[in-house]
Amino acid sequence: MYRFLLVFIILLILSHCTCKLFAQNTQIRGFIDGTSTYQKGQVSFGFEEQDLFITSQLNDRISFLGESVFKFSPASSTDFNVSIERVVFKYNYAGNNNLLFGKHHTPINYWNDTYHHGRVFFPTIYRPLLFDANIIPLHTTGISLQGQNLGDLKFGYDLMVGNGLGSTDIQDNDKSKSVTAAVHFKPVEGLRIGTSYYHDIVSKGATLHGSTQAIKHQVNQNLFTGSVAYFGKRFEVLAESTLAYNHTDTTGTKRTTASYIYAGVRVTNKLVPYAKVERLNYQQGEIYYHKDNTTSFIGGIRYEINYLAVIKLEYEHDNREIAGRLNRVTAQFAIGF
């Protein structure tokens, strides 16, 4: 399968090698947000990430996207880490069909495919809990075929082969490759319906994102995700659910579900009250994820000063089986520049 894909890609490039040349068009944008939180009787101030976003159109078929994030390092009170979040080379081989190579945000659900690190565009302050719980693979370094807005239904697809979980940005840690297949369509303006499948074999001894301990058993992972997103002039709805099956020789196959639903109402051109409910549920005996069954509720208000300046205020209540209850009030000012 991998050899066939590589041969197909080479033939595509050779068949379109007569690209028209024009002046390179490079744009650099940035995003940052500041927060104030009230939790357990204490007020704290801080900021999350500073995002540097670069796009460059090299000719009529070849373009580049780079995204680097500067974020706080937990190991120091003043130091920040630099993280290369995306490096993507795109080759447009026919119409709205593209070949992409590099480090991608895995197109596994609507949120990961649409909202990246410019938090001014987030409908809420924080990402859904399934990101913090590492339910889904956030990034994949590899090669993919992508189509967007095809036909009357504006059909889209992603087919990606890349390094598996536990790998670095420059080398796979085993012979297995991760595979992502995703499709979506947009039957009416503002509505997108999609589904995806992800498969990987995580090798024994791999260290995963967000963890300092290596896994003790090889894990065969299969993820199934469905999403419905509608962002209209007045109403906003986003519902997603991921069903994860992790198989090991010692525990068999264990199931994890991670779901959330977000809803907002635009009461004026600038003001949007919203709510979000989430649920993480782990099957007994799961050894791949850090199990902590959680139910979360968020209620908030978003005020859009303009397209690149947004203020949000929200209350969060989490009921976690292990970590206990969390009550937090957060205010955020997010901008793009």
C-alpha positions in Angstrom: 0.0 0.0 0.0 2.8 2.5 1.0 4.8 1.7 -2.2 1.7 2.2 -4.4 1.0 5.6 -2.7 4.6 6.8 -3.2 4.5 5.8 -6.9 1.2 7.5 -7.4 2.5 10.7 -5.8 5.6 10.8 -8.0 3.5 10.4 -11.1 1.3 13.2 -10.0 4.2 15.6 -9.6 5.8 14.6 -12.9 2.5 15.1 -14.7 2.2 18.7 -13.5 5.8 19.8 -13.6 5.0 22.8 -16.0 3.9 25.1 -13.2 3.5 28.8 -13.9 5.9 31.0 -12.0 5.0 34.2 -10.3 6.3 36.4 -7.4 6.4 34.6 -4.1 3.6 35.7 -1.7 4.5 35.3 2.0 2.3 36.3 4.9 3.2 36.3 8.6 0.5 36.4 11.3 0.6 36.1 15.1 -1.9 35.2 17.8 -1.8 35.5 21.6 -4.2 35.5 24.5 -4.1 36.6 28.1 -6.2 35.0 30.9 -7.4 35.7 34.4 -8.7 32.8 36.5 -10.5 32.4 39.8 -10.2 29.0 41.4 -10.1 27.8 45.1 -10.3 31.4 46.3 -7.3 32.5 44.3 -7.0 34.9 41.4 -4.2 34.2 38.8 -3.1 36.0 35.7 -1.2 34.6 32.8 -1.2 33.9 29.1 -1.4 30.6 27.2 0.6 30.6 23.9 2.1 33.0 21.4 1.5 31.6 18.0 3.6 32.5 14.9 1.7 31.5 11.7 3.4 31.7 8.3 2.0 31.0 4.8 3.8 31.3 1.5 2.5 30.8 -2.1 5.6 29.8 -4.1 3.9 29.4 -7.5 0.4 28.5 -8.8 0.6 24.9 -7.4 3.1 24.9 -4.5 2.6 26.5 -1.1 3.9 26.3 2.4 2.4 26.6 5.9 4.4 26.8 9.1 3.2 27.3 12.7 5.4 27.7 15.7 4.2 28.2 19.3 6.0 29.7 22.3 4.5 28.4 25.5 5.2 28.3 29.2 7.6 25.6 30.5 6.4 23.9 33.7 10.0 23.2 34.6 10.8 26.9 35.2 8.9 29.9 36.5 10.2 32.2 33.6 11.3 29.9 30.7 9.2 29.2 27.6 9.4 26.3 25.1 9.3 26.6 21.4 7.1 24.0 19.6 6.9 23.4 15.9 3.2 22.6 15.6 2.9 22.4 11.8 5.3 22.3 8.8 3.3 21.5 5.7 4.3 21.6 2.0 1.2 21.5 -0.3 1.1 20.6 -4.0 -2.1 21.3 -5.8 -2.3 18.6 -8.5 -5.9 19.0 -9.8 -8.6 21.5 -8.9 -9.3 21.4 -5.2 -7.2 18.2 -4.7 -3.9 18.5 -3.0 -0.9 16.5 -1.9 0.6 17.5 1.5 3.8 16.5 3.2 5.1 17.4 6.6 3.8 17.7 10.2 0.0 18.1 10.3 -2.7 18.5 12.8 -4.3 15.0 12.4 -7.7 15.6 10.5 -9.5 13.3 13.0 -12.3 15.6 14.1 -13.7 19.0 13.4 -12.0 20.9 16.2 -8.5 19.6 15.4 -9.0 20.2 11.7 -10.4 23.7 12.1 -9.1 25.4 15.3 -5.3 25.3 15.8 -3.4 27.6 18.1 -5.0 31.0 17.3 -7.4 31.0 20.3 -9.1 34.1 19.1 -11.0 31.8 16.8 -12.0 29.3 19.5 -15.8 29.4 20.3 -14.8 28.8 24.0 -11.7 29.6 26.0 -10.3 26.0 26.3 -10.2 23.1 24.0 -12.4 20.1 24.7 -11.3 17.7 27.5 -10.5 14.9 25.0 -7.4 16.9 24.0 -6.0 17.3 27.5 -6.8 13.6 28.1 -4.8 12.6 24.9 -7.7 10.6 23.6 -6.8 11.5 20.0 -3.4 11.9 18.2 -3.0 15.7 17.8 -0.2 15.6 15.2 0.9 13.3 12.4 4.2 13.6 10.5 3.7 12.1 7.1 2.1 12.4 3.7 -1.6 12.9 2.7 -4.0 13.4 -0.1 -6.7 16.0 0.5 -9.7 17.3 -1.3 -11.9 20.3 -0.4 -15.3 21.6 -1.6 -15.8 19.0 -4.4 -19.2 18.9 -6.2 -22.5 20.3 -5.1 -22.3 18.9 -1.6 -18.8 20.4 -1.1 -17.4 17.0 -0.3 -14.0 16.8 1.3 -11.6 14.0 2.1 -8.2 13.3 3.8 -6.1 10.2 3.4 -3.0 10.3 5.5 -0.1 7.8 6.2 2.5 8.9 8.8 4.7 8.1 11.8 2.9 6.5 14.6 2.3 7.5 18.2 5.5 7.7 20.2 7.5 8.7 17.2 9.5 12.0 16.9 9.1 14.7 14.3 12.0 13.3 12.3 11.8 9.5 12.7 9.3 6.8 13.2 9.9 4.6 16.3 8.8 1.4 14.7 7.9 -0.2 11.3 4.2 0.4 11.6 2.5 3.5 10.1 -0.5 5.3 11.3 -3.4 5.6 8.9 -6.1 8.3 8.9 -9.1 8.4 6.6 -11.6 11.2 7.0 -14.6 12.5 4.9 -17.0 15.3 5.3 -19.6 17.3 3.3 -21.3 20.6 3.6 -24.9 20.3 2.3 -25.9 23.8 3.2 -24.1 27.0 4.2 -22.5 26.8 7.6 -23.1 23.1 8.1 -20.4 20.4 8.0 -21.0 16.7 8.7 -17.9 14.4 9.0 -16.5 11.1 10.1 -13.1 9.6 10.4 -11.1 6.5 11.1 -7.6 6.3 12.7 -5.4 3.2 13.1 -2.0 2.7 14.7 0.1 0.1 16.4 1.8 1.7 19.4 5.0 -0.2 20.2 6.0 -1.3 23.7 8.3 1.2 25.3 6.9 4.2 23.4 6.6 7.5 25.3 3.5 9.4 24.3 2.6 13.1 24.2 1.7 14.4 27.6 3.3 11.5 29.4 6.7 10.8 30.9 6.2 7.1 31.3 6.7 4.5 28.6 3.8 2.1 27.8 4.4 -1.4 29.0 2.5 -3.3 26.3 2.0 -3.0 22.5 -1.3 -1.4 21.8 -3.4 -1.8 18.7 -5.5 1.4 18.5 -8.6 2.1 16.4 -10.5 5.4 16.6 -13.8 6.2 15.1 -15.1 9.8 15.2 -18.2 11.6 14.1 -19.0 15.3 14.1 -21.7 17.7 13.2 -20.9 21.4 13.1 -23.3 24.3 12.3 -22.2 27.9 12.5 -24.9 30.1 11.1 -25.7 33.8 11.4 -27.6 33.3 14.7 -27.1 29.7 16.0 -23.9 27.7 16.6 -23.8 24.0 17.3 -20.8 21.6 17.4 -21.2 18.0 18.6 -18.4 15.4 18.3 -17.8 11.9 19.7 -14.8 9.6 19.5 -15.0 5.9 20.1 -11.6 4.4 20.9 -10.7 0.7 20.9 -7.3 -0.2 22.5 -6.2 -3.8 22.3 -3.4 -5.4 24.2 -2.5 -9.1 24.6 -2.9 -8.8 28.4 -6.2 -7.0 28.7 -7.9 -7.6 25.4 -9.9 -4.8 23.8 -11.1 -1.9 25.9 -13.5 0.9 24.9 -13.2 4.6 25.7 -15.8 7.2 24.6 -15.2 11.0 24.6 -18.0 13.3 23.6 -19.0 16.9 23.8 -21.7 19.3 22.5 -21.4 23.0 22.2 -24.2 25.5 21.5 -24.2 29.2 21.2 -26.7 31.9 20.3 -25.7 35.2 18.7 -28.0 37.7 20.5 -26.3 40.7 18.8 -23.6 41.0 16.1 -20.9 40.9 18.7 -22.3 39.0 21.7 -22.7 35.2 21.9 -23.8 33.3 25.1 -22.8 29.7 25.0 -22.7 26.4 26.8 -20.7 23.1 26.5 -21.2 19.7 28.1 -18.6 17.0 27.9 -18.2 13.4 29.0 -15.1 11.1 29.2 -15.9 7.4 30.0 -13.2 4.7 30.2 -14.0 1.0 30.3 -12.8 -1.0 33.3 -9.3 -2.4 32.7 -8.1 0.3 30.3 -4.3 0.6 30.6 -3.4 2.9 27.7 -5.2 6.1 28.8 -4.9 7.7 32.2 -8.4 6.8 33.4 -10.5 9.5 35.1 -14.2 9.4 34.2 -15.3 13.0 33.9 -18.4 15.0 33.3 -18.0 18.7 32.6 -20.2 21.7 32.1 -19.2 25.1 30.8 -21.3 28.3 30.5 -19.9 31.5 29.0 -20.2 34.7 27.0 -18.1 35.7 24.0 -17.8 39.3 22.9 -16.3 39.8 19.5 -14.8 43.3 19.3 -13.8 42.5 15.7 -12.5 39.5 13.7 -9.1 39.5 15.5 -10.0 40.7 19.0 -12.3 38.7 21.3 -13.2 38.7 25.0 -14.6 35.6 26.7 -15.9 34.9 30.2 -16.8 31.4 31.3 -17.6 29.2 34.3 -16.5 25.6 34.3 -17.6 22.8 36.6 -16.0 19.4 36.3 -16.8 16.3 38.3 -13.9 13.9 38.0 -13.8 10.4 39.4 -10.2 10.6 40.6 -9.2 14.3 40.6 -12.5 15.4 42.2 -14.5 18.5 41.5 -13.2 21.5 39.7 -14.9 24.9 39.8 -13.2 27.7 37.8 -14.1 31.1 36.4 -11.9 32.3 33.5 -11.7 35.6 31.6 -9.7 35.7 28.3 -8.6 38.4 25.9 -7.4 36.9 22.6 -6.1 38.8 19.6 -4.5 38.2 16.2 -1.9 40.5 14.8 
